[in-house]
Amino acid sequence: MRFVAIFLIWAGSVAAEGADLAGFMTPGVDIYVLGEVHDKPAHHERQAAMIARIAPSAIVFEMITAQQATGITLSLRQDADALADALGWGASGWPPFSMYYPLFAAVGDAPIFGALVTREVARDAMRLGPDAVFGGNAQRFGLAAPLAPDQQGARNALQDDAHCNGLPAEMLPAMVNVQRLRDAELASAALAALDGFGASVVVITGNGHARRDWGVPAMIARVRPDAVVMSIGQGEYGIAPEGGFDVVFDALAPERDDPCAAFR
C-alpha cells in the first residue's frame, strides 16, 4: 500500500475548503477509511463532504452494530429524529446525533454496515481474548497471535494515556485486545461491503482505528493485500494524529471539559 504525506488545513466551512477536499480523491481506491475525533463537529462536516464526493458503494460505521444497520430503512434516513430513536443513539454514549446524521444523509441509498463492538462483547474480549469473540476468522486477522513486544508496549502506553493514567497496569493489555477486536470487526465489515457492492467503500471511525501502522488499513492489508486503501486522519491545532495516514486534515479544537477530571 502506498503512503502519501499530505497535510491539509481546515479552518472554515466545507465550501471554503472545497479545493483541499478535491485533493484527497485518488482513482482506484477500494476503501476509504475516514478518521475523526469523535466529539469534533468540523471533522464530521468534512467526512460528510468527502462522502458526497466519493459517492460510496457502501458505508461502514463504527458507531452502530451490524444488527442496527439492517434496520435502517430508506424512510428512516430521511428523518434524523426517527433514525436516532431507532438506533437508541441517546443512550449509546456517542456524541450528539446532530454531528453524525449528515453522514447518514450524505450516503444516499447506499447500503449501511455496522461494526460496533458492544460493551458486553468488549468485556468478553478483555477476559477471553479478541480471538475468542471475533465474528470472523481470527487467525487470518492476526487476533490469535500476540503482538510484537514493541507494539504491545506502545499500545499499552496509548491506552494508559487515553484513560488518564488511571487504570491498573495489568488492565492495559486487555484494553489493547478490545482495540484489536474493533480494528478487525471494522476491517471485516469493510471487506464484506467491498465484496458485496464493489468500490469504493467508506469506513467512519476514530483516528486510532484509521491509522495505517496497526489499525484497520493494516488489518485489511493482512487479509486482502491487493485492496487499495486510503487512510485519512484528522488532527487538531496543527497536531497530526499518530500512526501514519495517506492524508491528514487539521481543524481547531472545540472547547471541552477536562476528560481526566473523573480520574482524579
N, C-alpha and C positions, 0 to 999 in steps of 0.2 A: 504494500500500500504506500501511496505517496504521502509526504508530509509537506505542506506549504505554509510557510511562516508569513501570515498576513495579519496585521493588527489594524483594525478599523475603529474609529472613534464615533460614538453615538452620544450626542448631547442634546438632540432636539427631537423633532417629530419624524414619523416614518417618511413623510413626503420630503423633508429636508435631507434625508439620508438615502434617497432612492438610488443615487449613483453608487453608493457604497454597497447597498444590498445587491445590486446587479453584479458586483464583483465576486460574490460567493458562489454564483452559479457556474457549474462545470459540466460539460457534456459527458454522458456515460456513467453518471453516478447512480448506483443501485440503491443506496441507503444514505440518507442524511440524518445524522444524529445531532439534534439541536439542543445544546445545553442551556442551563439557566441557573440563576439564584432564585429560589422558589418564591421569595417574597418581593421580588423586584418587578414592578409594573412595566418598566421600559424593556425588560428582557422579554416579557410576554408580548408586548407590542411588536417587537422585532420578529419574534417567532411567527406571529400571525401574518406579518408582511412576507416573510420567507415562505410560509406555507402557500400563500396566494401566488407567489412567483413559481414555486415548484409545481403546483397543481398535482399533489401526490396521488399515486395509485391507491395508497392505504396509509394509515397513520397509527402509531403505537403510542399510548400514553402510559407513563409510569404511575399515574395517579389513580387509575381505576383497574379493577380486576377484569379478567377475561370474561367472567360471567356478567358483570355490569355492562361490558362493551356490547354483548349480544343483545341487550335490551334497549339500546339506543336506536330508536326509530327515526325516520326522516322527519316526522312531525315533532318529535322531542327536540330535534336540533334547531327548530325554528323558535323555541320558547326557552329562554335562559332559565327562568324560574322553575319551569316544569322539569327541565333537564337536571338542574341542581337537586331538586327534590328526588327525582328518580335515582340519582347516584348517591343520595344520602350525603351530599357534599358538606353540609353544615356540621356534621359530626365526624368528618373524615380527618380533621387536623391539618388539611392543606389550607393555603391562603385563600382569601375570598374568591368565590367562583367568578366574580366580575373580571378577574385577571385572566382566567382560563377560558371563559366562554368564547371570546373572539377566535381562539384556536379551533374550537369545535365548529364554529360558524365558517371559518376560512376553508375548512377541508371539503365543504360542499357535501356531496353524497358519497364520497369515497368511504370504503369500509374502515371501521374503527376497531382497533385491537387494544386490549388491556393487559398490562404485565405487572400489576401491583402485587407485591408480596405482603400479605396481611400480617397483622400483629401476631396472630396465632401461629402462622407458618414461620414467621421470623423467630418466635420463641423456640419452636421445634428445631430450626436450623442452628440456633445457638447451643441447644442441648445435644443434638444428634449429628450435626454437621450438615453443610449445604447439600452434599450428595444424597443424603437420606430423604430429602424433601423436594428436590428438584423434579419438575414435571417431565423433563426430557431425559436425554442420555447424559448422565452426569460425567461419565468418563470422557466423552467427546468434548465437553465444555471445560474439562480440566478440574472439575469440582472434587473429584475423588483423590487428587494428588495434593500434597502440602505445597504451599508457596515456597519459593526460594527464600532463604533466611533474610536477605537484604530487603526483599519486597515485603515480607511479613513484618519486619521491624518498621519499615516506612509506613505501612498501612496501620499498624498499631498506633504509631505516633499521630497519624492523622485523626484516627478515632478518638484518641486521648484529647487532642486539641479541639475537635468538634464537640466534645462533651465537657469542655471547660476544665479538663484535668480533674474531673470529679468522679471518675469511675475507678473501681479497683483494677489494678494492672491485669489480674487474671481474667477479667471480663473482655479485655480488648481483642484477643484473638476471636472470641465468639462474635463480637460486633463486626469484625472483618469478614467472618463467614457469612453473615447476613448480607453484607455489601456484595460479596462474590455471588451469592444467590440472586440478588437483584440484577446484577450485570448479566448473568446467564439467562434469567427469565426475559429480560428486555431483548437480548440478542436472539433468543429462540423465537420470540414473537415477531421480531423484525424479519427473520428468515422465513417464518411461516407466511407473513404478509407478502414477502417478495416472491415466494414460490406460488402463492395463490393468485396474485394480482400483478406481478411484474414490477418493473421500476417506474418511478422512484418512490420508495417508501420513506416516510418521515418518522423519526422517533423523538418524542418530547420527554426530556429527563433532566435531572440535575447535572451540573458540570462534573461532579465526581464520577458519574456513570458515563459521561460523554468523552472523558479523557482517553487519549489514544494508547497510552502505555499499558494500562491494565483494565480499562473499562469495557464498555460494550463493543467498541471497534476491535479491541484485542480479542474478545470472545468470538466475534464474527470471523476474524482472520484465522482463528484456530480451526473453526468448523468449516468455513467456506472461504478459503484463501483467494479465490478468484473474484469474490464480490468486491465491488468498488464502493468504498465507504468514505464519506466526507464528515469529519467531526468539527462541530462549531461550538466554541466556548464563548462565554460572556462574562467579562470582568467588571470591576468597579473601580472608579477613580484611577484609571491607568494601571491597575494591578491585574495582570492576567491570571486566570485560574491555573493551577498546577496540572501537569500531566501531559502536555503536548496536544495541540489541536491543529487542524488544517487552516482554520480561520478563527480569529478572536476578535470580538467586538467589545467595546467599552461603554460604560454609562456611569452617570452619577449615582451614588448610593442613596437609597431612601433613608429617612430618619427611622431609627429602630430603638426599642428598649434594649437594655443590656442583656444579651442572651445568656450570660453567665450568672445573672443575679440569683437564679433559683438554686445554683450550686453552692452559694456562699452561706 
